[in-house]
Amino acid sequence: MDPLMQGLLVMLLPAAGLTIGLGLVTGPVMSRLAQYRVMSLKGTQQTDPSNSL
């Protein structure tokens, strides 16, 4: 493997790993926050049916 390809691998593999790791961590957190938001909006919008999601 030539030095150029090795340098690209050294730079890109950690970036790809970090991106995948952050996606796996933030995915469930964001879906949980969205679930709480929908539940709280349902609680406040029961009196006004025109504001449905």
Secondary structure, DSSP 8 states (H G I E B T S, - for coil): --HHHHHHHHHHHHHHHHHHHHHHHHHHHHHHHHHHHHHHHHHHSSS-TTS--
